Amino acid sequence: MNPPSPLVAEAATGHRPATAADGPGWDPLDAEPGPDAARCLGLYAKLAAGVTVVTARGPDGPLGMTVSAVTSLSARPPLLLACLRNGSRTLTAIRGNGSFAVHLLREEQSGLAARFADPAATAAERFAGAQGRQVLGVPVLSGALAWTVCLLSDVRRYGDHHLVVGRVAAVHVGGGRPLLWHDRRFGTLTGATGGEAG
Ligand SMILES: Cc1cc2nc3c(=O)[nH]c(=O)nc-3n(C[C@H](O)[C@H](O)[C@H](O)COP(=O)(O)O)c2cc1C
């Protein structure tokens, strides 16, 4: 296979391609560090996402937090992933316990999402008044659009977050419409915008 032309390499990375004058350890990001964190966060804010609450059993009771960085990963085997910030109490509980639940919230549940995101709220305050039960030893909240209980399959750090991969062990799909997060605000679906996807 022919090496990519310098033009293609530049278009793909946004940086000039290495030349013969560059040493073996040459890293384009050293010379041009790229967009700063604030610009990247501006980009991430444009990613429309469903809102979830991730829960786990902690040493002193249930723990949970609001998470929008949740994605389906594989159907065979069934895997999903979530990105949790370093130092999160919920992440510590997931690592300690090896399992967690993900609740996809309904559009009426923005109050619950705000509560589970409040850094000043204790775990008890986050769960106050919420109905729930244990499934496979994990606290599961009632009333979500859908929920799953996952067994921890992989966890690894990437920058200021951890990538958490779970194997889906139990699933419940209820009714309703999803709560969305976009441009740092909660939103709802306003209807279909086009035809069926292929
Ligand atoms: C809509 C919304 C989405 C969020 N998504 C994430 C996320 O994907 N990952 C994350 O680590 N924190 C996310 N957060 C922030 C956490 O919910 C927040 O830091 C929380 O206090 C962490 O709780 P813990 O430290 O008790 O585990 C989100 C907050 C909101 C309001």
The ligand as a Gaussian input file, in Angstrom:
#p B3LYP/6-31G(d) Opt

LIG

0 1
 C      -26.730000      16.310000      32.425000
 C      -25.448000      15.932000      33.112000
 C      -24.616000      14.994000      32.532000
 C      -23.441000      14.600000      33.162000
 N      -22.649000      13.663000      32.546000
 C      -21.533000      13.235000      33.163000
 C      -20.745000      12.229000      32.560000
 O      -21.026000      11.740000      31.471000
 N      -19.650000      11.787000      33.239000
 C      -19.293000      12.335000      34.455000
 O      -18.285000      11.903000      35.022000
 N      -20.020000      13.311000      35.036000
 C      -21.133000      13.756000      34.429000
 N      -21.895000      14.721000      35.018000
 C      -21.445000      15.289000      36.318000
 C      -21.701000      14.343000      37.512000
 O      -23.056000      13.964000      37.580000
 C      -21.286000      15.034000      38.832000
 O      -19.904000      15.333000      38.763000
 C      -21.582000      14.207000      40.073000
 O      -21.533000      15.071000      41.208000
 C      -20.613000      13.050000      40.314000
 O      -21.034000      12.348000      41.462000
 P      -20.097000      11.466000      42.380000
 O      -18.766000      12.137000      42.495000
 O      -20.827000      11.398000      43.692000
 O      -19.983000      10.103000      41.784000
 C      -23.068000      15.159000      34.405000
 C      -23.901000      16.137000      34.980000
 C      -25.073000      16.520000      34.337000
 C      -25.965000      17.558000      34.966000

